[in-house]
Amino acid sequence: MARPKSRKELSLFPKPKNGGAFKSHPSSPKGKPPFTTDLQYLQEELSWIEARARRIELKHKLATIESGDHEDESYDLHEDPIQILQEKMLGFKEKEEDKRGSIDARLAEQRLGHPQLAIDRLCDLYDLDDFERTLLLLAMAPCFSRKFDNIYGKLEQDGYYGSGLSVELAFNFCELDFSERIIRRSHFAPQAPLLAHDLLSVELNRRYSTPRDLLSASIQISNRTFGFLLGDNTIDDDFLEFSSVEEPKVSIEQVVLEPESKRRILSVVENHDRYLQCRKEWGFDDIIRYGRGILMLFYGKPGTGKTMMAHSIANRMKKRILNVDIPTFLQNYEADRYLPRLFREARLQDALLFFDECEVLFGSRHNGNALMTLLLTELERFEGVAILATNLPESLDPALDRRILVKVEFPEPDRQARHEIWKKHLPDNAPIHKDVDLKKLADRFQMTGGYIKNAVLMAVASALHDNVDEPSITMEHLENAAQEQLTSPDSSDDPYLDFPKVRLTQVVLPDNTRQQLEDLISIIRNQRIATNRWKIGQQLTYGRGTYILLSGPEGCGKTLCAEAISCELNRPLLIEAIPTTVSDKTGETERHLETIFRKAKQTNAIILFDDVDALFAQTETKARSIAAKLLVHWMERHSDIVLLTTRHADRLDVSLTGKVHHHIQLHTPTHALRQQLWELYISDAVPTDESVKIKELSAYPLNGRQIKEVTLQSAYKAILQQGHVTGALLNETLNQLNPEHAK
């Protein structure tokens, strides 16, 4: 435990910085034992307060008698004679000095390595001087016994007995002279530590209109401060609804993040107390008068490790972590009143303050965020460590930017990082089957750490369900659990946002085309190794995306392949038909394209521009020409995946084909592929008879879309007839849909 500053060890009332002087007590006796509890210390201080107050009361009475002013109602001529009053005053003075000496001696011993008292910690946290410390003690006393209201009342020197602690009474108790009273008025200003941090409140019975009104103001201690000084550091009940305090268990070694980012974070959080001390000693605080705390921004997609890193930092600093449930906090109608107290609570808890999904609270004031100004003020006054986490950094208020000391991006993990995350989530003691291949899991499943954690837990539950007595976590358990994590919701509020479920293995393709697509998906899964780990292309401001062209005749499976790519990468698909993109209205096409790319970024979607040849083939009109240039412009500035489909690749403009990284050419299915397609759609689950001949059906030169349509229409007819699918029914449907192919 660090030794408290010497200004708190020398005397009750040290000399103020501007030259005044308080009365000092005699030297403290040596060899006193330290305090064992906060309550034991407070009991001693209350005894000292009572002795000092009695002594000051008698001193005032004697001064009144000696002045001959018997009109003072505070003195009764029938009370004790002057000599008796003088003896009592000397007795209280001796008791006061002995008690003060004993307390200070025990405090000196306490500060030599024994547990820190709550009041010492509070004074260190807010840099309180001994006058402010005494105000806290005076405000606490009536909370223990109502007799202090009576004792304080007798310290009023205006001839009227009051009740409770007032500013005038505090001055009288401290026996301040005229200049000292002027100096100490500043301790009751709204920006002074005691009031700014809601440790005490100063209440007036009427509006504060003149300087004399301050003297009659009542001083009250807050419930949270009172509890803290008693040694009760549980979180304030008012905050339980929207916050929680945790003891962090995660170590920074468990977090998978590039070493340079970890180094940047640790450089500002390690030795934080020493950092604050050096700021003051080296004169930086005289130049930079705000922002003594550390504010960091963690941004990245969900599950990339932002929360885990925040917990590991708190663990590293040996602090607790105060989590704020921002949506619940904002629902509180007194959010503006609780906000400053939230920062106070973090300091009292010695906790790192963590705002997850911070864009809700720290969003731009242009969107009606009324709390932002108050937030900025509190952040500048906060001397602790606060971390903001978001997956929408662009939504934050611009004024927040200069307050953030460190910004760290948490990218989606590449294959190497995913392998490390899988490894860290499988303990050595776990019953892992020998068939588990972590490299294969890392390569196949493009998942963030949060989803990998969920997959591991699901695999554990599945292994126990299969064999509760001798469980073994197999590769199948982990693969199934990972695939389940990659399963997206069935619906979306956006009708153009699709969540494909078709895997590449379910698409009927020639072997060479399938290999092309498998290689393409593998490249996309591992491209972060090149861009993030190897830093290739980091200096580029555009052209960092992946642009893929799927070409082929109608019905050959272009859209289905696009869906399979999306499914394999666990990404939603934002489908945009090119004919609906172009508009003759000035600026409408540009706004539409901007909306598409912005939506893709917000939803983490892959963009699919269908029938792109309608835009780029022979750009005859001015609107098409402008739209073509705009599309290329937005593609180059979109650092993600864009899929394009066309039936006429040979007609596309070079301004587009020159940007394409991968061109996958699809063709009308061969006889063998058509047979696979018929077998896919007419599976064993479809009720058929012997008249259905797959080989004969495969002889018809149909494409995949036509085969699907014939099968579906035949199935619908069979259901209406309450029968089964027959060869005759298939031929009838084929004749209706494609009469040129029917027998």
N, C-alpha and C positions, 0 to 999 in steps of 0.2 A: 504494500500500500504506500503510495507516494506521501511524503511528509507535507502537511498543509502549509500554506504560505505563512511566513513569520508574522505578518500583520495580524493574524488571528491568534498568535501565541503570546503577544507581549502584554496587552492590556485590554480591558473591556472596551474602552473608547480611545482608539489611537488618534493621532493628530490628522485632521483632514488635509487633503492635498493642497489646499489653498492657504494654509497657514494657521488656522484656528487650533485650539487645543482643548481636549476634554480632560476631566479629572482622572488621574490614574490611581489604581489601587496599590497597596504595598506589595513588595516582592512576595511571590508565592512560596510556601513551604515546600520542601523537597520530600521525596520518598513516599508519596501518596499512591495508593493502588489505582489502576484504571477503572473505568466504569464497565460493568458487565453487561448492562442493557441500556437502551435509549431511555426507557422509563426511569431507571435509577438516576440517570443524569438529569432528566427533567425535574424529578422530585427535588433534587438539590438546587436547581436553578429557581424553582418556585419558592423555596425557603429563603433564598437570597433576595428575590424580588420582594417578598413580604417584609423582610428585615429592612431593606433599603427604603421601601415605601413608608414604613412606620417612622424611620429616622427622618425622612424628608418632611413628613407630616408634622412631627414634633418641632423640627427646626423652623418651619413656617409659623407654627403657633408661638414659639418663643420670640421670633422676630416681630410678630404682631403685638405681643405684650410689651416688648421693649420700645416699640414705636409709639405706644399709647393709643393705638387705633383699635379701641374695644368695640367699635361698631361692626367689626367683622363677625358675621354670624357663625363663622366656623369655630369661634372660641367662646367657651362658657366660663365666666368668672368664678363659677363654683367648682370648676375642675381642680386638678392637682395644683399645688403651688409651683412656682417657677423652678425651685430647686429640685422638686420631684421630677418635673418635666425634663430638666437638664440631665438628671441621672438616667431617666428612661431613654433619652435620646442617645446618651453615651453608650448605654447598654446595647441598643439596636445598632449603633455604629460599630461597636466591637464585634457583634454577631455578624453584621454585614461584611466586614473586612475579613473575619475568620472564614466565613462561608465562601467568599469570593476567592480567597487565597487557596482554600482547600480544593475548590472546583478547578481553578486554573492549574494547580499542581497535578491533579488527576487527569486533566485534559492534556497536559504536557506529556505525561506518561502514556496516555492513550495513543498519542500520535507517534510513539516510538515503536511502531510495528504491530500494534493491537488493532482489532477490527474498527473500522471508521464509524463514528457515530453518524446517524442520519442527518443531523443538523450540520455537521462538518461537511458532509457530502453535498448537501444542498447549497451551502455557502461557496463551495468550490465550483459547483455546476454553474452558478449564476454570478460568481465573482462578487459576493456580498461582503460588505465590510461589517465591523462589529456593531455599528449603530443599527444596521438592517437586521443583523442577527438578534439584537436585543428587542427590536420591534416584533420579530417572530415569537420570541419568548413571552413578551408582554401580551400579545394577542392570544397566545395559547392558554394563559393562566385562567381566565374566566371560564374556559371550557372544562377545566378540572373542578373548579369550585366557585360558587356564586359569591363567596366572601370577597373575591378579588374585585367584584363590582363595587362593593362597599369601600374596600381599601383604595381603589383608584379614585372613587368619588372624593375622598378626603385630600387628594393631591391637587384638586382644583384650587387655584389661588385667586379666583375672582370673587370669592365670597359665596359661591353657589356650589352645592354638592351635585356632581353629575353621577352618571351610572355608565360603567363600561369604559373602554379605552378610546381616547380621542387623540388627535394630533397634539393639542395643547398639553394634555396629560403626559404624553410621551416625552415632550420637551422638558416638562417639569421633572419627570422621573430621572432623566439623564442630566438634569441640572445644567442646561445649556445657557451660556450667556447670550447677549443680544446678537453678536455676529454669528455665533454658531447656529442660532435659530434660523437666521436668514439662509445660511449655507444648507442646512438640513431640510429646508422646504422642498428642495429639488428631489428628495427621495420619494415624494408623494406625487410626482408628475406622472402622467400616463405612460411615458416612455421609460420611466425608471424600472429597474429589474423586478422589484417586488410587485408592482402593478402590471407591468408589461407581460409578465409570465404567470399572472393570476395566482401568485402566492398569497397576497393580501389584497383586500379591497378597501377603498376609502369611500365611505357613504355619507352623503349630506342630506339633511332633512329638508333642505330647500335648495334652490338653484345656486350654483357657485357663481356669484356675481361680483364679489369683492375679495381682496386678499385675506381679510379677517375671517371669511367663511371657512377657510381651510382649517383653522385652529379648532373649530367645533366639530369637524368631520369625524365620524366614527370609524375606527380601524377594526376590520374583521379578518379572521384567517379563513382560507378556503378549506372545505372538507378534505380535498385531496392533499393539501399541504399538512393539515393536522394529522391525517393518517400516516403520511410519509414520515413525519417527525417522531411518531410513536413507533416506527419500525415496521409499519404495515405497508409493504410496497406492492400490494395486489392492484391490478388495473382498476381504475375508476369505474364504478358501476355504470355511469353514463355512457361509457365507451364499449361496453360488452356487446351492444347490439350490432356494431359495425367494425369491430376490431378484435384482435386477439394477440396474445404474447406467447411466443414459443421459445423453447431452448433448442437452438439449431444443432443438428446431428451430422450434417453433411460436411465432409472435408473438401478442400479445394482440389485435392488430388482426384476426387471422384468426378469432377466436372470435366467433360471433354470439350476443350476450347483451344484454339491455337495459342501457343506459348506467348507470343507477343501481346495478345489481348490480355492474358492473365498477368503478364508483367506490368502492363499499364494500370490495371486495376490495383494490384498489390502495391505499386509504387505510391499510391495516394492514401491507402487505408492502413498500411502498416506504420506503426509509430505515429499514430494520429495525435496522441497527446503531446508527443515531442514536437510534432509539426506545429501545433497551436502555440506551444511555448516559444519555439524559435521565431514564429511570426511576430510575436510580441517583443521578444528580446532584440531581434534584429531590426526592428522599426517598421516592418511591413504593415502592422496594424495602424500606424500613424498615417500611412499613405493610402492604404486600402481599408476603409472603415466598415466594410460589410463583407459578407460571404466567408466567414471563418469556418463554416461547415463544409462538408463534401457532398456534392450532388452529382449523381451518376445516372446516365440513361442507358438502359439495356433495350435494344430493339431487335426484333426478328420474329419469325413465324412461330406459332404456338408449338410448344414441345421442344424448343431448341436449347433449353437449359437456363433461361433467364432467372426463374424463381430459384432453381437449384444453386446457381451462382450467388444469388443474394444471401441464401442461407449459409453457404460456405464462407462468405465474407464475414458474416456475423459470428460464425464459429471461430474463424481465424482471429477476430478482434476480441474474442471472449465476451461477446455481447449477446443479449437476447435479440429477438427480431419481432418488431411490432407490425403485424399485417393489417392493412386497411382494406375493408370490403367497400370499395368506392361506390358501387350502385346503391347499397344500403345506406351508406353515409349521406349520399345526396338526397335520399328520400326523407331525411330528417329535416323538419322545418326550421330547426335551430342550427343548421350546418355551419352557418357563418360564425356562430358563437363557439361551437365546438372546435373549429379548425385551429385556432391558436393553442387551445388546450391539448390538441393532439400532438403538437410539437413538444409542448411541455411534458406530456406523458412519456414520450420517447426518451427525453433526457432523464426523467425520474426513474424510468425502468432501465436506464443504461442500455437502451435498445437501438438497433438499426431500424430506421423507419422505411417500410417497404410499401410502395404504391403499385400494385399490379393492375394491368389494364388502365394505365394512368391517363390515357387519352380522354376518358370520360370526365375526369376532374380537371385536367390540365389542357383541355381543348381551347381552341382559339376564342378570344373574346368577340370576334366577329359573328360567332354562332350563339351569342347570348350567354357566355359564361361569366356570370356576375361575381363568382368567387375568385377569379384569376388574380385580380389586383391584391386582394388580401393574401392569397397564396404566395405571391412574389415577395411581399413584405415579410411573411413568416420565414420563407426560405432564406432570405438575406440575414435574418436574425438568428437562424438555427446554427448551432455550433457542432452538431453531431453529424452522422452519416445518413443520408437519405438516398434511396434508389428508386428510380422510376422504370417501369417495364411496360413495353407496348409492342404491338405488331402493326401499329399505324403511326409511325413517327411523324408523318406529314400532317397529321391532324393536330399536333401540339401547337400551342400559342407561340408565335415567333419571339416574344419577349422572354420566353423561358430559355432560349438558346444560350444567351450569354451567362446565365446562372449555372449552366451545366459544366462541371469541371472535366468530366470524362464521358465520352460517348463510345459505346461498344456495340458493334453489330454481332448478333448471334446467327450465323448462317446455318442453313440446313446442312446436316453432316454429309460429307462425301463417304465413299465406300470404306476408306481407311478409318474414318471417325466412327462410322456405324459399327464396324467390327470391334472397335475399342469399347463402344457403348454396350454392345451385346456382351462382351467379355466382362465388363464391370458389373453387369446385372446378374451374372450367374456365379454365385459364391462357390468356393472350393468344396464346401461341405454338402452342396446340393447333389442329389442323385442324378447326375447327368449321364445319359446313355452314350455309348461310344460312337453311335452313328451321327451325333450332333456335329454339324459343320458350320461354324460361325462365319467363315468366309463366304460360304454359299448364302447364308441368311443375309449377310451384309450386302452382297451383290444383288440378290433378288428383290429384297424389300427396301424400297427407298422411303425410310421412315425416320422421323425425328426421335430424340431420346425419350420424350414423353410417351410416344406410342410403343417404343421398344419396351419400356417399363411395363406398360399395360399388357403387352403380348407375353412377356415373361410370367407375369402374375396369372394370366389366363392359362398358360401352359402348365404352371404348377397345379392350379385347380383341376385341370383336365387329367393330369397324371394321377392325382389323388383319387379322382372319380373312377379311373380305370382300375386302379389297384391300390386300395387304401392301406393295405398291410406292407406291401413292398413296392412303393411307387418308384417310377423311373421316368425322367423327363426325356422324351425322345425327340428326334428331328421332326417327326410328324406332328407332335404336340406343338412345337415351336412354330412350324410352318402354318399350321391351321390357325393358331392364335394370331400370328402376324397377318395372315390373309383376312381374318375377321376384323382386325384393326384398320385394315385398308378399305374395308367395305364402307362406302359412302351412303348418306341418307337417300331414300328413294325419291324424295321430292325436294323441290326448291321453290322459293318465292319468285324466282326469275324463270319465266317460261323458256328462255333461250339458254339456260345453264343446265347442262346434262351431266349425269353421273353414270357413265357407262359401266356395264358389268361384264362385257364380253372380253375374255382373255385371248391372247394371241394364239394359244393352242386350240381355241374353238373356231378360228377363222380358217377356212379351206383355201390354201395357197400352194403354189409350186414351191418346191424345196428351196430353190435359189432366192425367191422373193421372201420367204419366211426367214431365211438366214440374214438377208439384208435388214429386215425389220428387227430381228433379234439383236444384230450388231448395233443398229441405230439406238434401240432402247438402252443397251448396255453403255453406249457412248454418253447418252444423256444422263444416265444414272451416275456416271463417274466423271462428268465434265468438271465438277467442283474441285477435283484433285488438281486439274490443270489451272483453273481460274483462281481458286482460293488458296490452295496449298502451294502450288508452283508459281502463283502470281502472274500467269501468262495473260496478257491483255488488260491488266488492271489500269494501264494508262489510257485506255480507249474510253471515249465518252459515248460512242454509239457503235452499232454493229456487233454487240456482244450477245445477241440472241441466237436461237437455233431456228432456221427457216427450212421447212420440209415441204416438198412438192410431191403430191400423189397424183399420177396421171393415168388415164386409161379410159376405155369406152364406157358407156352407160351400163350400170349394173354389175361392174366387175369387182366391186368391194372397196372402193376408195374411202367412203364414209365409214364403213365397218372397220377398216384398218386404222383410221383416225381414232375411232372409239377404242380399239384395242390398245393403241399407244397410250391413250389417256388412262385407260384402266390399269395397264401395267405400271404406269407412273403414279397411280393413285391421285390423279388430278381431275377436277371437273373440266368439262369441255364447253366452251362458249362458242356456239355455232352461229355464224353470220352469213346469210345468203347475199352474195355480191349485188344482185339486181336491186335489193332493197336498200343498199348502201348509198347509191348514187342519187343525188337530187339536183335539180336545175336551180334551186333557190340558192342565192349567194350565201356561202358560209355554212350551209346546212350539212353538206357532206363532211366538212372538216370537223364540225361539232359532233357528228355521229361517230366518226372514226375515233376521235378523242375519247368519247364516252366508252366505246368498246375496249380500248386499250387500258383505260383507267379502271373499268370494271374487272378486267382480267387480272390486273395487279391486285385489286382489293380482294378478289375471291380466289386468288392463286390458281386461276384457270388457264388452260391451254386454249388458244384461239384457233378456230377453224373457219377459214374463208372458203365457202363452197362455191363452185363454178366461177373461179377467178378469171377464166377466159372471157367471161362476159364483160369484164372491165378492161383487160389488157389486150385482147385480140383486136387489132386494127382500131385503135382509139379514134373513132370517126368524129365524135362530138366533143365540144369543148368541155362539157361537164365530165365526160369519161376521162379525158386527158388530165384534167385537174385532179380527179379522184384517184387516178393511177399514181400520180406523183405524190399525193398526200399519203396513200397507203404505204408506198415505199419509205416515205419520210418517217411515219410512225413505227413501221416495222424496225427500222434501223435503230430507233431510240428505245425499243422495247427489248430489254435484256432477258427474254424468256422464249418460250416455244411458240412458233406460229406455223400452223398447218394450212396448206393450200391444196385445193383439188381442181382438176381441169380435165376436160375431155379432148382438148386440143393443145397439147404442150408445144407443138411446132408453131403455133400462131402467137404464142406469148411474146410480149415485148422484152427486149434484152435488159431493160431497166429493172425487171423483176427477176428473170432467170439468172442474171449476174449476181444476185444476192442470195440465191438458194444454195444451201449447204448440202442438202441431201435430196436426190430425185429418185423416187420409187416408182417404177413403171409397172402397171398392172394390165392384164390382158383378159379377153374373154376366156372362160374356163375351157380346158380340154375335155375330152371324153372321160378321162380318168378322174378329173376334178369334178365334173358334173355328177359322176357316180357318187363321189364322197358327199356332194351337196344334197343329192336325193336321200342318201342314207342318213345324213344329219337331220333332215326335216322329217323324214318318215322313219322315225326310230321305233324301237320295240314297244314304246308306250302308245303308239298310234294303232288302233284296231284296224287290221287289213285282212284281206283274204289272198288266196294263191294267185289271183288274177293280177296282182300288183307285181310287175317285173321291173326291178330297179335298172337292170342292164338295158332293157328296151327303152325305158324313159331317158336314160343317159344318152341315147343316140340323138335326141332332139338338141339342136344347137341353141340352147337357152343360156342366159346368163344367171348369175346367182339370185338376182332380184326376181327374175321371172319364175325360177324354180320355187322360191319361197312363196310367191303369190299364188301359183297353181296349187301348191300343197295346202295353204291356208284356206283358199276358196273351196277346195274339195272337202276339207275337214268340216267347214261350216255347213255344207250341204248334207254331209253324212250325219251330223248332229241333228239337223232339222228332220231328216228322214228316220231318225232313231236307228240308224244302221252303222255301217263301218265303211272305211275308205276302200274303194274297189278300183280296179284298172279302168273299168268303163267310166267311173266318176271322174277319174283323173284325166282321161282323154276328152271327156265332155267339157271339163273346165279348160283344158288346154286349147280346145277348139274355139271356145268363147273368147279367151284372152289372146291367143296367138293362132288364129285359124290357119296361117301359112305353114305351121309346124305340125298340124294334126294329121292323123292318118285318115 
